[in-house]
Amino acid sequence: KDASGAALYSVPDDKKTAFTTYFTTAGNSILDVAPLTATNPVPATAISSNLAAYPTTFFTSVTYKGAFGATNWASGWTLLFKN
């Protein structure tokens, strides 16, 4: 949901069971990581449970889920996050 409580996306009723099954079987979860905003994508607390194993050494091993742990690596790198 967005800041006003409106749904950002909803799964059509005839697809909900399949979506829920796939989502949970794949090891996904939905957590409230407030206060995420468009200008602050870093969660207040890193999500560090139920981490998947890395399939190859190509990926950098981290101890959190998502693109951001405790640091906004995009700061100073993108127009949205200028220094």
Secondary structure as GFF3:
##gff-version 3
##sequence-region A 1 83
A	DSSP	three_ten_helix	13	15	.	.	.	ID=ss1
A	DSSP	alpha_helix	16	25	.	.	.	ID=ss2
###
